[in-house]
Amino acid sequence: MTASRPYLVRAFNEWILDNHCTPYILVDAGVQGVQVPAEHVANGQIVLNISPSAVKGLMIGNSALEFNARFGGVPMQVSVPMVAVLAIYARENGEGMVFGSEPGTPDPDGPGTDSGDGQSQPERPSGKPSLKVVK
């Protein structure tokens, strides 16, 4: 099956806009292919306002999210691979969704990577479904 993340991002974006709120996405700026203004990245992440009043030409495809925006008055083409979208939420109330890893997508930390304590992380069981509660 294809990844569910792009479908959920599109649905949550529409839901947030329908409720007259401002959709924000949290992006892992360290993922290969992410094109965002580096000067606004903090702790390897960036929060982007994707509302129609903030961006032009928003395209939420199955592999990437792209739009044009101005940062400090300077226009920029922003491109975010779907695997780099960590969350989408409404600025006004925080309602939205945080994404975990999906089957078939690369783990950002990689299997068996060092957790910082000198021990490597065990690999996750493949094919095991997981669900998250959305409030």
Secondary structure, DSSP 8 states (H G I E B T S, - for coil): ---SHHHHHHHHHHHHHHTT--EEEEEETTSTT-B--GGG-BTTEEEEE-STTT-EEEEE-SSEEEEEEEETTEEEEEEEEGGGEEEEEETTT--EEE----TTS--TT-TT-B-SSS-B-----TT--------
